[in-house]
Amino acid sequence: MSKTKRWVILLLTVIALALIGWNLTENDSDTVLTPTNNQEPTYRSQHTLTVVYDPTGKLSYKLVAEDVQHFTEDKTSWFTHPVLTTYDQDIQPTWSIRADKAKLTDDRMLYLYGNVEVNSLTTTSQLERITTDNAQVNLVTQDVSSDDEVTLYGSNFTSHGLKMRGNMREKSARLIDKVKTYYEIQNKQQNP
């Protein structure tokens, strides 16, 4: 074999190996997974209705929202203009809770942000409405709390305070700090 032939075969072999290596490198880069952006939601939905039942199969609560974003990494869901309706053991609606935004965590805590309003849907509750800027609701125990200024509206009274703890099942709320209450006294007409 001549020297020229050997050099041509060697050159063609080097070119072939280079092309094979380049081709393999290109294919490997296509299969490399790019890291996920934790700032982006795993999924997003609009105009949603979430219905949750207790272990016995009775309706516990339903949550309606204009927009929902779920983040798998930190196991949270964000809701825009949520409306939560809770139900009692007889499947009667008891409370309606609305806010500008809400965050639901994996431990079933609902954090409400902006223009929070809790309205009683029953006629038997002395507590009719609660308003505040931010609140937290435990969806399992139905405990509700706020560390912001809170106003309670009830049958013939209005109360203001800086912190509140309550329970929606018990239809109770307790203001903790700097409480001011105003009562409306009804005059009874006596028949002569």
Kinemage of the C-alpha trace (Angstrom):
@kinemage 1
@onewidth
@group {chain A} dominant
@subgroup {mainchain}
@vectorlist {calphas} color= white
{ca met a 1} P 0.000 0.000 0.000
{ca ser a 2} L 1.372 3.368 -0.915
{ca lys a 3} L 1.972 6.163 1.519
{ca thr a 4} L -0.616 8.347 -0.193
{ca lys a 5} L -3.314 5.703 0.162
{ca arg a 6} L -2.504 5.303 3.870
{ca trp a 7} L -2.742 9.056 4.434
{ca val a 8} L -6.090 9.295 2.598
{ca ile a 9} L -7.527 6.344 4.601
{ca leu a 10} L -6.243 7.862 7.849
{ca leu a 11} L -7.676 11.275 6.955
{ca leu a 12} L -11.074 9.774 5.990
{ca thr a 13} L -11.116 7.739 9.234
{ca val a 14} L -10.431 10.853 11.332
{ca ile a 15} L -13.186 12.771 9.483
{ca ala a 16} L -15.635 9.870 9.945
{ca leu a 17} L -14.850 9.647 13.688
{ca ala a 18} L -15.238 13.410 14.047
{ca leu a 19} L -18.628 13.328 12.284
{ca ile a 20} L -19.811 10.413 14.423
{ca gly a 21} L -18.724 12.205 17.615
{ca trp a 22} L -20.394 15.441 16.529
{ca asn a 23} L -23.613 13.572 15.691
{ca leu a 24} L -23.650 11.820 19.085
{ca thr a 25} L -23.024 15.099 20.900
{ca glu a 26} L -25.951 16.741 19.104
{ca asn a 27} L -28.329 13.881 19.998
{ca asp a 28} L -27.257 13.900 23.654
{ca ser a 29} L -27.940 17.615 23.988
{ca asp a 30} L -31.489 17.062 22.718
{ca thr a 31} L -32.225 14.514 25.431
{ca val a 32} L -30.772 16.533 28.301
{ca leu a 33} L -33.607 17.733 30.480
{ca thr a 34} L -33.627 21.408 31.177
{ca pro a 35} L -34.249 22.271 34.820
{ca thr a 36} L -37.838 23.278 35.572
{ca asn a 37} L -38.529 26.826 36.605
{ca asn a 38} L -39.971 26.721 40.121
{ca gln a 39} L -41.456 30.161 39.531
{ca glu a 40} L -43.783 28.760 36.866
{ca pro a 41} L -46.913 26.821 37.899
{ca thr a 42} L -47.144 23.127 37.136
{ca tyr a 43} L -50.644 23.737 35.826
{ca arg a 44} L -53.074 26.606 35.531
{ca ser a 45} L -56.848 26.628 35.219
{ca gln a 46} L -59.532 29.278 34.866
{ca his a 47} L -63.081 29.366 36.260
{ca thr a 48} L -62.668 26.369 38.535
{ca leu a 49} L -64.931 24.629 41.008
{ca thr a 50} L -63.297 22.385 43.604
{ca val a 51} L -65.589 20.183 45.696
{ca val a 52} L -64.271 18.372 48.797
{ca tyr a 53} L -66.058 15.639 50.734
{ca asp a 54} L -65.399 14.411 54.282
{ca pro a 55} L -64.394 10.762 54.951
{ca thr a 56} L -68.066 9.751 55.294
{ca gly a 57} L -68.867 11.114 51.824
{ca lys a 58} L -70.696 14.261 52.895
{ca leu a 59} L -69.989 17.581 51.227
{ca ser a 60} L -67.462 19.486 53.353
{ca tyr a 61} L -66.735 22.589 51.279
{ca lys a 62} L -66.520 23.904 47.761
{ca leu a 63} L -64.109 26.467 46.399
{ca val a 64} L -64.824 28.540 43.285
{ca ala a 65} L -62.120 30.739 41.717
{ca glu a 66} L -61.498 32.749 38.567
{ca asp a 67} L -57.939 31.478 38.197
{ca val a 68} L -55.932 28.692 39.871
{ca gln a 69} L -52.189 28.074 39.692
{ca his a 70} L -50.739 24.908 41.234
{ca phe a 71} L -47.055 24.562 42.137
{ca thr a 72} L -45.973 20.945 42.623
{ca glu a 73} L -42.547 21.796 44.093
{ca asp a 74} L -43.921 23.495 47.233
{ca lys a 75} L -47.357 21.793 47.097
{ca thr a 76} L -49.372 25.023 47.034
{ca ser a 77} L -52.203 26.363 44.930
{ca trp a 78} L -52.954 30.057 44.373
{ca phe a 79} L -56.510 31.249 43.726
{ca thr a 80} L -57.690 34.550 42.251
{ca his a 81} L -61.008 35.853 43.641
{ca pro a 82} L -61.797 32.673 45.582
{ca val a 83} L -65.188 32.007 47.164
{ca leu a 84} L -65.216 29.209 49.730
{ca thr a 85} L -68.542 27.781 50.940
{ca thr a 86} L -68.525 25.493 53.974
{ca tyr a 87} L -71.238 22.965 54.832
{ca asp a 88} L -72.476 21.441 58.095
{ca gln a 89} L -73.229 17.768 58.825
{ca asp a 90} L -76.707 18.162 57.275
{ca ile a 91} L -75.062 19.428 54.047
{ca gln a 92} L -76.484 22.914 54.577
{ca pro a 93} L -74.271 25.865 53.584
{ca thr a 94} L -72.973 27.619 56.702
{ca trp a 95} L -70.316 30.172 55.677
{ca ser a 96} L -69.204 31.972 52.554
{ca ile a 97} L -65.635 33.279 52.529
{ca arg a 98} L -64.227 35.499 49.791
{ca ala a 99} L -60.975 37.376 49.173
{ca asp a 100} L -58.885 38.876 46.389
{ca lys a 101} L -56.311 36.043 46.496
{ca ala a 102} L -55.775 32.857 48.462
{ca lys a 103} L -53.063 30.261 48.937
{ca leu a 104} L -53.940 26.655 49.778
{ca thr a 105} L -51.113 24.614 51.304
{ca asp a 106} L -50.633 20.867 51.513
{ca asp a 107} L -51.729 20.828 55.183
{ca arg a 108} L -55.174 22.220 54.164
{ca met a 109} L -54.547 25.741 55.413
{ca leu a 110} L -56.153 28.462 53.320
{ca tyr a 111} L -54.410 31.837 53.554
{ca leu a 112} L -56.642 34.694 52.375
{ca tyr a 113} L -55.246 38.018 51.166
{ca gly a 114} L -57.026 41.299 50.469
{ca asn a 115} L -60.625 42.298 51.236
{ca val a 116} L -61.445 39.145 53.182
{ca glu a 117} L -65.144 38.789 53.956
{ca val a 118} L -66.745 35.933 55.900
{ca asn a 119} L -70.566 35.804 55.717
{ca ser a 120} L -72.900 33.561 57.674
{ca leu a 121} L -75.367 31.664 55.495
{ca thr a 122} L -77.552 30.554 58.404
{ca thr a 123} L -80.245 32.422 60.302
{ca thr a 124} L -79.272 30.926 63.675
{ca ser a 125} L -75.864 32.589 63.990
{ca gln a 126} L -75.534 35.778 66.052
{ca leu a 127} L -72.335 36.463 64.095
{ca glu a 128} L -73.363 37.598 60.615
{ca arg a 129} L -70.200 38.904 58.937
{ca ile a 130} L -66.446 39.293 59.485
{ca thr a 131} L -64.232 41.653 57.462
{ca thr a 132} L -60.425 41.972 57.504
{ca asp a 133} L -57.452 42.356 55.178
{ca asn a 134} L -55.852 38.927 55.705
{ca ala a 135} L -56.977 35.723 57.396
{ca gln a 136} L -56.174 32.019 57.726
{ca val a 137} L -58.680 29.165 57.688
{ca asn a 138} L -57.915 25.596 58.698
{ca leu a 139} L -60.172 23.628 56.345
{ca val a 140} L -60.112 20.547 58.585
{ca thr a 141} L -61.008 22.128 61.943
{ca gln a 142} L -62.619 25.278 60.451
{ca asp a 143} L -60.577 27.468 62.800
{ca val a 144} L -60.286 31.016 61.459
{ca ser a 145} L -57.791 33.649 62.564
{ca ser a 146} L -56.441 37.039 61.605
{ca asp a 147} L -53.645 39.205 62.977
{ca asp a 148} L -54.918 42.314 61.180
{ca glu a 149} L -57.691 44.744 62.052
{ca val a 150} L -60.988 42.850 62.128
{ca thr a 151} L -64.606 44.001 62.187
{ca leu a 152} L -67.371 41.673 63.384
{ca tyr a 153} L -70.971 42.402 62.480
{ca gly a 154} L -73.702 40.648 64.351
{ca ser a 155} L -77.248 40.825 65.434
{ca asn a 156} L -77.460 44.342 66.947
{ca phe a 157} L -73.690 44.820 67.446
{ca thr a 158} L -70.481 45.784 65.659
{ca ser a 159} L -67.021 45.047 67.110
{ca his a 160} L -63.556 46.171 65.993
{ca gly a 161} L -60.269 44.666 67.125
{ca leu a 162} L -56.702 44.047 66.023
{ca lys a 163} L -56.597 40.244 66.198
{ca met a 164} L -59.224 37.517 65.994
{ca arg a 165} L -59.495 33.792 66.681
{ca gly a 166} L -62.624 31.812 65.965
{ca asn a 167} L -64.237 28.649 64.738
{ca met a 168} L -66.828 28.537 61.980
{ca arg a 169} L -68.408 25.274 63.195
{ca glu a 170} L -69.015 26.807 66.602
{ca lys a 171} L -70.133 30.106 64.998
{ca ser a 172} L -67.790 31.988 67.302
{ca ala a 173} L -65.130 34.668 67.009
{ca arg a 174} L -63.031 36.297 69.719
{ca leu a 175} L -61.332 39.660 69.274
{ca ile a 176} L -58.058 39.848 71.169
{ca asp a 177} L -56.540 43.332 71.163
{ca lys a 178} L -57.915 46.904 71.336
{ca val a 179} L -61.540 45.837 71.113
{ca lys a 180} L -64.355 48.356 70.668
{ca thr a 181} L -67.948 47.169 70.527
{ca tyr a 182} L -71.042 49.140 69.609
{ca tyr a 183} L -74.490 47.846 70.510
{ca glu a 184} L -77.782 48.805 68.922
{ca ile a 185} L -80.472 48.758 71.564
{ca gln a 186} L -83.932 48.100 70.221
{ca asn a 187} L -86.702 50.091 71.916
{ca lys a 188} L -89.717 47.965 72.544
{ca gln a 189} L -93.074 49.601 72.020
{ca gln a 190} L -95.392 48.979 74.936
{ca asn a 191} L -99.056 48.671 74.205
{ca pro a 192} L -101.268 50.900 76.440
